[in-house]
Amino acid sequence: MSSPAPCNENLLIWNVRGLNSRTRRNVVRDLVTQEHVSLLTLQESKLDVCNDALVLNLLGSDFDFYALPATNTYGGIFLAWRMGHLGSLYPNFP
């Protein structure tokens, strides 16, 4: 049995407690850049709308994403991945 290839991807999983403030979005953006994050999951985004413009501002153009909106001021899940990085590990990944 062969051993799996080493994974050089950085993951960030964070209960962010809201992405509505510019300051919080800047912290996320800086951390993703500094740590070369390839897969990002944020819980409690508290965003009722998450669109391409917000993700472009938050992460740049290298990421694709999926988001579940918050209900009122509760919840919200945000998943983003750096395009092209996870395909080598997971060939069926979008």
Backbone as JSON, one array per atom type, in Angstrom:
{
  "sequence": "MSSPAPCNENLLIWNVRGLNSRTRRNVVRDLVTQEHVSLLTLQESKLDVCNDALVLNLLGSDFDFYALPATNTYGGIFLAWRMGHLGSLYPNFP",
  "N": [[0.85, -1.17, 0.0], [0.61, 2.16, -0.9], [1.75, 5.25, 0.49], [-0.11, 8.28, 1.14], [0.28, 11.27, -0.83], [2.14, 14.09, 0.37], [0.44, 16.85, 1.83], [0.41, 20.13, 0.94], [-1.2, 22.26, 1.35], [-2.77, 25.05, 2.89], [-5.17, 25.42, 5.37], [-7.88, 27.33, 6.65], [-10.01, 27.6, 9.27], [-12.61, 29.17, 10.85], [-14.54, 30.68, 13.37], [-15.87, 33.44, 12.71], [-17.52, 35.39, 13.66], [-18.97, 37.39, 12.38], [-18.86, 39.24, 9.36], [-19.48, 41.74, 8.6], [-18.23, 44.16, 9.1], [-15.76, 46.36, 7.79], [-13.25, 46.3, 8.95], [-13.06, 43.72, 10.09], [-13.2, 42.17, 7.75], [-10.83, 43.0, 6.54], [-8.95, 41.91, 8.31], [-9.37, 39.16, 7.89], [-8.69, 39.0, 5.13], [-5.96, 39.78, 5.23], [-4.87, 37.71, 6.81], [-5.39, 35.43, 5.23], [-3.78, 36.04, 3.04], [-1.22, 36.27, 4.25], [-0.81, 33.7, 5.32], [-1.01, 32.08, 3.12], [-3.42, 30.74, 2.41], [-5.37, 28.07, 1.16], [-7.82, 26.87, 1.35], [-10.7, 28.05, 2.8], [-12.86, 28.31, 5.49], [-15.53, 29.87, 6.98], [-17.45, 30.37, 9.8], [-20.5, 31.64, 11.17], [-20.76, 34.01, 9.63], [-22.62, 35.97, 9.39], [-23.66, 37.25, 7.21], [-26.18, 38.26, 5.07], [-26.21, 38.37, 2.38], [-23.91, 37.24, 0.05], [-21.78, 38.01, -2.37], [-20.13, 38.1, -5.64], [-18.64, 40.5, -5.76], [-18.09, 41.12, -3.06], [-16.51, 38.9, -2.34], [-14.38, 39.21, -4.11], [-13.29, 41.57, -3.11], [-12.66, 40.67, -0.55], [-10.97, 38.38, -0.88], [-9.68, 38.44, -3.34], [-9.12, 37.64, -6.84], [-8.43, 34.98, -7.13], [-9.96, 33.07, -5.91], [-12.75, 30.84, -5.6], [-16.13, 30.37, -4.45], [-18.64, 29.33, -2.04], [-21.6, 30.06, -0.36], [-23.71, 30.01, 2.48], [-26.41, 31.86, 3.42], [-26.9, 34.05, 6.25], [-29.51, 33.91, 8.72], [-31.56, 36.4, 9.6], [-29.72, 37.83, 12.05], [-28.19, 35.64, 12.58], [-25.95, 32.94, 12.17], [-24.72, 31.79, 9.01], [-22.56, 30.57, 6.64], [-19.45, 30.32, 5.09], [-17.55, 29.23, 2.44], [-14.55, 28.99, 0.78], [-12.23, 28.49, -1.88], [-8.98, 28.31, -3.23], [-8.62, 28.62, -6.57], [-7.58, 25.97, -8.65], [-5.72, 24.91, -6.86], [-6.67, 22.82, -5.22], [-7.47, 20.86, -6.94], [-5.5, 19.01, -7.68], [-5.28, 17.41, -5.46], [-7.88, 16.53, -5.05], [-9.44, 15.3, -7.53], [-12.11, 15.52, -8.45], [-13.02, 17.87, -7.44], [-14.7, 21.01, -7.57]],
  "CA": [[0.0, 0.0, 0.0], [1.42, 3.37, -0.96], [1.3, 6.31, 1.4], [-0.63, 9.44, 0.41], [1.2, 12.37, -1.09], [2.03, 15.13, 1.4], [-0.46, 17.96, 1.52], [1.05, 21.42, 1.21], [-2.25, 23.27, 1.32], [-3.11, 25.62, 4.18], [-6.6, 25.57, 5.61], [-8.26, 28.23, 7.74], [-11.38, 27.38, 9.75], [-12.71, 30.24, 11.84], [-15.82, 31.27, 13.74], [-15.45, 34.82, 12.51], [-18.46, 36.24, 14.42], [-19.45, 38.52, 11.58], [-18.02, 39.84, 8.32], [-20.13, 42.96, 8.15], [-17.38, 45.34, 9.25], [-14.59, 46.41, 6.92], [-12.1, 45.92, 9.75], [-13.02, 42.25, 10.18], [-12.86, 41.65, 6.41], [-9.4, 43.26, 6.34], [-8.21, 40.92, 9.1], [-9.47, 37.89, 7.16], [-7.89, 39.12, 3.9], [-4.54, 39.79, 5.59], [-4.5, 36.38, 7.29], [-5.39, 34.54, 4.07], [-2.59, 36.37, 2.25], [-0.02, 35.98, 5.04], [-0.66, 32.26, 5.54], [-1.18, 31.4, 1.83], [-4.55, 29.83, 2.62], [-5.96, 27.5, -0.05], [-9.21, 26.53, 1.66], [-11.16, 28.91, 3.88], [-14.24, 28.14, 5.95], [-15.89, 30.83, 8.02], [-18.76, 30.18, 10.39], [-21.09, 32.85, 11.75], [-20.41, 35.17, 8.8], [-23.7, 36.94, 9.62], [-23.95, 37.93, 5.95], [-27.4, 37.78, 4.42], [-25.87, 38.3, 0.96], [-22.48, 37.1, -0.23], [-21.71, 38.03, -3.82], [-18.79, 38.12, -6.24], [-17.94, 41.74, -5.41], [-17.59, 41.0, -1.69], [-15.43, 37.92, -2.33], [-13.25, 39.83, -4.8], [-12.71, 42.5, -2.14], [-12.17, 39.92, 0.61], [-9.95, 37.38, -1.17], [-9.06, 38.59, -4.64], [-9.72, 36.89, -7.95], [-7.93, 33.6, -7.17], [-10.83, 32.19, -5.14], [-14.15, 30.6, -5.88], [-16.75, 30.28, -3.14], [-20.03, 28.95, -1.83], [-22.02, 30.65, 0.91], [-25.07, 29.87, 2.99], [-26.67, 33.14, 4.07], [-27.37, 34.12, 7.64], [-30.92, 34.17, 8.93], [-31.54, 37.58, 10.46], [-28.32, 38.07, 12.42], [-27.65, 34.37, 13.07], [-25.42, 31.95, 11.25], [-23.99, 32.12, 7.8], [-21.36, 29.76, 6.42], [-18.74, 30.76, 3.9], [-16.5, 28.3, 2.03], [-13.83, 29.5, -0.4], [-11.05, 27.71, -2.22], [-8.1, 28.91, -4.24], [-8.83, 27.86, -7.8], [-6.43, 25.27, -9.17], [-4.87, 24.32, -5.83], [-7.21, 21.59, -4.63], [-7.75, 19.89, -7.99], [-4.5, 17.95, -7.7], [-5.57, 16.51, -4.34], [-9.24, 16.03, -5.2], [-9.71, 15.5, -8.95], [-13.51, 15.86, -8.72], [-13.35, 19.13, -6.78], [-15.13, 21.97, -8.6]],
  "C": [[0.9, 1.24, 0.0], [0.86, 4.43, -0.01], [0.82, 7.5, 0.58], [0.44, 10.5, 0.23], [1.05, 13.43, 0.0], [1.16, 16.28, 0.91], [0.21, 19.27, 1.91], [0.05, 22.56, 1.17], [-2.53, 23.76, 2.73], [-4.61, 25.85, 4.26], [-6.82, 26.53, 6.76], [-9.73, 28.0, 8.04], [-11.56, 28.32, 10.93], [-14.16, 30.6, 12.09], [-15.57, 32.77, 13.81], [-16.35, 35.83, 13.24], [-18.82, 37.52, 13.68], [-18.43, 39.06, 10.61], [-18.6, 41.15, 7.83], [-19.25, 44.2, 8.28], [-16.17, 45.24, 8.32], [-13.34, 45.95, 7.68], [-11.96, 44.41, 9.84], [-12.65, 41.64, 8.83], [-11.38, 41.88, 6.11], [-8.54, 42.26, 7.1], [-8.22, 39.57, 8.39], [-8.58, 37.94, 5.92], [-6.4, 39.05, 4.21], [-4.06, 38.41, 6.04], [-4.43, 35.38, 6.14], [-4.15, 34.78, 3.22], [-1.32, 35.94, 2.98], [0.24, 34.48, 5.14], [-0.83, 31.43, 4.26], [-2.27, 30.34, 1.91], [-5.11, 29.38, 1.27], [-7.43, 27.18, 0.13], [-9.62, 27.29, 2.91], [-12.59, 28.56, 4.22], [-14.46, 29.11, 7.11], [-17.29, 30.52, 8.5], [-19.19, 31.5, 11.01], [-20.68, 34.09, 10.96], [-21.4, 36.31, 9.02], [-24.0, 37.78, 8.38], [-25.24, 37.38, 5.38], [-27.22, 37.69, 2.92], [-24.36, 38.2, 0.83], [-22.35, 37.0, -1.74], [-20.27, 38.12, -4.31], [-17.99, 39.35, -5.84], [-17.34, 41.66, -4.01], [-16.41, 40.04, -1.65], [-14.19, 38.47, -3.04], [-12.53, 40.79, -3.86], [-12.04, 41.76, -0.99], [-10.94, 39.08, 0.28], [-9.19, 37.59, -2.47], [-9.68, 37.65, -5.66], [-9.29, 35.43, -8.03], [-8.87, 32.6, -6.52], [-12.21, 32.04, -5.77], [-14.79, 30.33, -4.53], [-18.16, 29.72, -3.21], [-20.41, 29.5, -0.46], [-23.46, 30.29, 1.22], [-25.36, 31.14, 3.77], [-27.1, 32.99, 5.52], [-28.88, 34.31, 7.63], [-31.01, 35.25, 9.99], [-30.09, 37.88, 10.81], [-27.64, 36.8, 12.92], [-27.09, 33.55, 11.92], [-24.68, 32.54, 10.07], [-22.71, 31.31, 7.73], [-20.75, 30.19, 5.1], [-17.6, 29.78, 3.65], [-15.86, 28.86, 0.77], [-12.58, 28.66, -0.62], [-10.29, 28.42, -3.32], [-8.19, 28.03, -5.48], [-7.52, 27.25, -8.29], [-5.57, 24.58, -8.13], [-5.39, 22.97, -5.35], [-7.49, 20.52, -5.67], [-6.75, 18.76, -8.04], [-4.72, 16.95, -6.57], [-6.9, 15.81, -4.51], [-9.67, 16.26, -6.65], [-11.15, 15.89, -9.28], [-13.95, 17.15, -8.06], [-13.7, 20.17, -7.85], [-14.05, 22.9, -9.07]]
}
